[in-house]
């Protein structure tokens, strides 16, 4: 149950970047909060959700203060794979029976409309982040994955997700690497540089006069008609508080039995040579998500590196979100890199990083309000799909604070499963993750050996 720290030196650990691979601390780091400040709204967390909320409110003349424990984008927003993806990676069977067909369709709309919202904001705010609107491919690497992939696709179509099946020939015509045997294509979205995106939101917020205090972790907050957030050297007060803190929310005493933080990881290769790039094909540069129980994602960047993410996830016992490397995950990602892209044998790993996302028991976003005055708003439970959804969530929360309600927000109001306390929570998640890792490894060994592997659907 204790947090595992790696102590051995290795090339992978030498490549670890504690701030992630997309961004460095800004040159214009904003001041730490000292003394007392007040505003109309205090937002905690300067990621996609927090900055989008602040920008939408500021556009309506609302005075906003943003508190960030490190710097904008330091958390999950600046560490993800950079998929501006709609519903392509969503596990529909986790929730559609729980919430009913109509609400499930609205949830799928929420995922897909998040993509359009971000595309619109990139244009409106003049953010250049290497966006490639290529769509996304979800693909299988072994015949045993086909039945489950088709079942997921069929349910997604029923719920309104726009996808089309791709057999091996269609994938080859797209230039998708040969390791991916079949799949489905989702024309919505593409890939971008999340570091540049969140930095663009930060610049837009500062231009709009939003006060951002960085290196300012919130220690606690008090409820009431005016909510006060206490920090080490000061406090910020407002009639409304927005907690856009995702995996860090349980540390503030909220959602402890609703979401858990899990650590996900990424590796990035050295820049590909022209011959290495040509060996891959992949002319459309679509982001690829695998059909494993815990998916792999593979994507090319504008700097011509290849990034592989997720593959293995680790449960953070007791909500501990220590910023530590995860060599086991990096080794698994390096193996996946070589398995799927054998022409890149011997390529160096430029950087590795890890970060925390929050996951609910039904893998859906968790959004709501709390407090005696119902003036504390929260959003969490991104489950690794936060780039589009949490950007749109910012607009939704801003509208709610201003007295209206986005038509899709009601679909996200559902009963999130209650999680057991520790150590039962640790046991449950470790068992589930262990089973998923085992099944995925059986599939991967079958790929390497050429055997049939698990029965279809396994």
N, C-alpha and C positions, 0 to 999 in steps of 0.2 A: 503493500500500500504506500510506502514512502515514495517520494519523487526520485527517479533515477537520474543520476548525474554521470555523464561520461567522463572518464579520467584519462584514458589512453589517447596519446597523440596519433593522428592518422591524417592522410591527405584530405579526407572528407571533413574532419573536424577543423583542419587548418583553413578550409574554405568557408567555414561558418561565418555568416554576417549577422550579428545580433539585431541589426535594424532591418533585416530583409534585403532582398536583392534589387528592389526597384528604386529605392530612394535613399538619400542621406539626410541628416538633419538640415533644416533650412538655414540659409545664411542670415536671414532676418528673424531669428527665433524671437517670438513675442515674450514680453516680460512675465515673470511670475506674479501672481496676484498678491499684493500686499495691501492691507487695510480693508475697509468695507466699501463695496460697490453695490449698486442696485440697478435694476433694469425692468423691462416688462416681462421678459422671459430669460431664464437661465438654462442653457443647454450644457449637459455634461457629456463629453466625448466629441472629438473633432475628426470623425471618420465620415463615410458617405452619408449616413443618416443624420448625424449631428450637424454637419456643414450644410446639407441640403435643407434641413429644417430652418436653420438660421438664415440662409439666403432667401428662402420663401417668405419668412416673416419680415425680414428687413425690406423686401420689395414692397411690403404693405405698410411701411412706416413704423414697424415695431422695433423697439430698442432691445437688442439681444446681446447677452454676454455668453461666451463659450469658454468652458473650463476643460483643459486637456492635461492629462497626467504626464505626458511626454511631449510630443509635438504632433501636429495634424498628420494623420495617416500612419502613425507608428504601430497601431494595432492591426486588426485583421484587414482593414481597408488597404493598407500599403503592402500587405504580404500575400495576397491571394494570387491566383493564377492569371487574373486579368481577362476572364471570360465575361463579356457582356452577353449573358445567356438568359433566355427566357425559360420556358418550361421543359427544355430538353433534358436536363439532369434531374428532374423531379421524380421521386418514387411515388407515383400516383396511388398505388395500392396501399400505401401507409395511411391514407386519410380519406379516400373517397367514400368508403362505407361509413366512416365515423361521422362525416359532416353532411352526407347526402349529395345526390347528383347535382342539384342546382348550385349549391354552395361550392362544391368541388369545381364546377365549371368557372365560377367567379374567381376562385383561387388561381386557376390556370391563367385566366385573363390577367390577374394581378402580376403574375410572373412575366407574362409576355409584354404587358403594357409598360412594365418597368424599363424594358429595352428602349422603347420609343421615347420614354421620358428622358433617359440619359442622352440619346442621340439629339434630342431637341436642346437639352441644356449645353451639350458640347458646342452647338452652333450659337446659341444665345450668349454664352459666356466666353466664347472665343478660346476654348480649351483645346490645345493640340496634344493628343496623347496616343498617337500612332494607331488610331482606330482602323481596323480592317473589317468591314461589314460582310464577312465571308459566310455567315451562318456557322452552325456547329454540327459536327458528326458524332453520333454515339455508336460505337462499333464493338463487335465481338472479336476475340482473338482465338476462339476455339469453338468447334461445332456445338459443344454442350451448352454454350451460352445463348444459342439462337432461340430456343423456345421461350425463355424468359424475356429476351429482348423483344420478340414479336408480341408477347402478351402485354408488356409495358407500352409498346407503341400503339397497340389496338386500344388499350384503355385510354391512353393519351388522346388519340383521335376522337374517342367518344366524348372526352371532356373539352375538346376544342384546341388541343395542341397541334400545330401545323407541322407534320412530318411526312416524309416519303421514304419508303424502304429502298435500300441500296444493296444490291447483291455484289458479289466480288467484281464483276465486270464494271458496274457503275462506279464502285470505289476506285478501281484502277483508272477509269476515265477521268475521275477527279484528281488523280495523282496521289491519292491517299496511300501511305506506305503499305507494302504487301502483307505485313503482319496482321493487319485489320481485315477480316474476312468478309464481313457483312455488317449492316447497321442501318441506321436511319438518319436522314438529313433534316435539320431544322433550319429553315431559311432566315430565322429571326436572329439578329445580333451578330456577334463576331468576337474578336479579341482586341484588347487595347493594353496600354501600359497603365496599371492602376496607380503607380506612384505619380505619374504625370497627371492623371485624372484628379487624384485627391489634392495634389499641389495646386492644380488649377482652381479647384473649389476654394481652397484656402486663399489664394490670391484674390478671387472674386469676392470673398467675404471681407477681406481687409479693405478692398476698394469700396465696398458698400458701407464701410464704417462700423462693421461688427467688431466688438472688442473680444479678441481672443487672448486668453491667458494660457501660456504653455508652461510645462514643468510645474503644473499646479494640480496635483491629485486631490480629489475630494475625499475628506476623511469621514464626513457624516453629513446628513441633512435633517432639518427639522420640519415637521408638517405644520400647517396652519393656513390662514388666508394669505399670508406671505410666507413663502418657503425660503429657508436660508441654508445655503451650502457652506460648510466650514472647511477651510483649507489650513495648511500649516501656518501661513502668515496672514490670513485674512478671511473674508467671507463675502459671498455674493447672494443677494436677496431679490426675489421677484414674486409676483402673484402666480406664475406658472414655472414649473420645472420639467425639463425633458431629459430623461436618462437614455441616451443613445450609446450605451456602454457595452452592449452585446455580451461577450463572454465574461466581462468584468462585473456585470450587474449583481451577481450573488454576493460579491465582496462588499457591496453597499447594503446588504441585508434584504434584498428584494429578489424574488423568483428563485430562491434556493431550492425549492421543491418542484420547479417547473423546467429549468434549463440547466445543463451541465456544460462546462468548458471542456473541449477536447483539443489536443494539439495535433496540427497538421503540418506537413513539411513539404519542401520543394528543393530541387536541385536545378542548376543552370549550367549548361556546357560552356566551354570556350567557344568563341565565334567559329562557325563552320566555314571551311574553305569553299571556294566555288565548286570544286569537284565533290566534296561531301554534300553540299547543298543539291547538286545535280543528281547525286546517287539516291536521294530521297524522293525526287519527283515533287509532289506536294505543291503544285503550282498555285493552288488557291489559298494555301496557308490556313485552311480551316482548323480551328481548335478541335481536338479529338478527345472525347470522353469514352473510357472503356466500359464494358458491361460487367465488370467484376462486382461483387457484393460491396467492396470498398473500392470505388473506381480509381483508375489511373487517369490523369489528364496529360496530354502531350500537345505542345504548341510551339510554333516558331515565333520569334520576336522580331521587331524592326531592326534590332542590332544583329540579326542572323545567328542568334543562339537558339538552343532548344531547351525548353523548360518542361520538366516532368514533376507532377505534384500529386499529393495525397498518398495513395497506395496503402500506407499504414497510418492509423490514427491511434493516439494514446490518450487514455482517460486521465484527467487532472484530479487527483484525489482531493476531496475537500475544497474544490474550487481553486487550488493552487495554480497560478498562472506564471510560474517562474520562467524567465526568458533564457532557456537553456537549449543547447543543441540536442539532437536526437540521432545519433549515429546509426542506430538500428534502422530507422526510417530512411536515412540517406542511402544506406547500403541496399535496401529493398528498391528504392527509386533508381539507383544506378543499375541494378539487375534488370529492372523493367526497361530502362533506356537501351541496354544492350540486347535484350530479348526482342524488342520491337524494331530496333534500328541497327541491325548487324553491320551495315556499311559504315557506321560511325565507330567501329571498334577502335579502342585506344584513345578516343577523344578525351580531353581533360575536363574536369569539373571546375568551373569558374567560381561558383558560390553555392552554398547551401543555407537554408534558413527554415525556421519553424515559427509558428504562431498559433493563436487560439481562436476557435470559433465556438459558438454556443449551439447546442442541439436540444430540442425538446423531444419528448417521448413519441410524438407523431411526426417529427421532422418538419413541422410547420412553423412559420414565424409566430412569435408571441408578442402581441401588442395590446395595450390597454391603458387604464389610468387607475390611480390609487390615491390614498390619503383621505383624511376626514373631509376635506373640501373637494376631493376628486380633481385636484389641480396638478397632480404629478403624473406625467405621461411617460411610458416606457416602450421600447422596442428591442427585441432580442430574438434568439433562435434562428439565426440566418442559415444554419446548417450548410455553410459553404457556398450559398447562392446569394450573397448579399450585395454584389456590385449593382445590379439593376434594381432588386427589390428594395434595398434600404435607401437607395437614392429616391425612389418613388415614395417610400415611407415618409421621408422628410416632408414632401409636399402634403401627404395625408395628415401628418401630425400638425403641420402649420395650419391647415384648413380647420382642423378640429379646435385648435386653440382660438382661432378667429371666429368660431361659432357655426361652421358648416361641417358637413361630413361627406367625404369622398364616397362615391357609390360603391366602390369595391372594399371599403374598409369594413363594412358589415360582414363580408364574407370571412374576414380574418378573426372575427369575434366567435370563438368556439371554446369549448372546454378542453384546455390543454391537460394531458394526463399528469396526474400527481406522481412524482418520483419518490421512492423510499428514502429514508435518512441514511447517512453513512453509518456503518460500512456496507449496508445492504446495497446501496446505490453503486458502490465500487464493484461489488460482486456481480451485480446484474450487468453492468456495462462491460466489465472485463470478460465475462462469459460470452456476451453477445459479440464483442469485438474479436475475441479469440476464435469463436466459431467461424466468423466471416473471414478472418485471416487464413484459417486452415482450409476452408473451401476454395478460397482464391489461390492458395499455394498449390493445392491439388490440380487445379486447372492449369496453372502456370507450368507445373512439372509435366503435365500431359502435353502441353504445347511443345516443350523442349524435346520430349521423347517421341512425339508423333503419335501418342496413344489416344484412345477415345476419351479418356477421362471420366468425369462424372456424367450421369445420365442427363439428358437435356432438361434444362431448368435448374440444374445444380450450379 
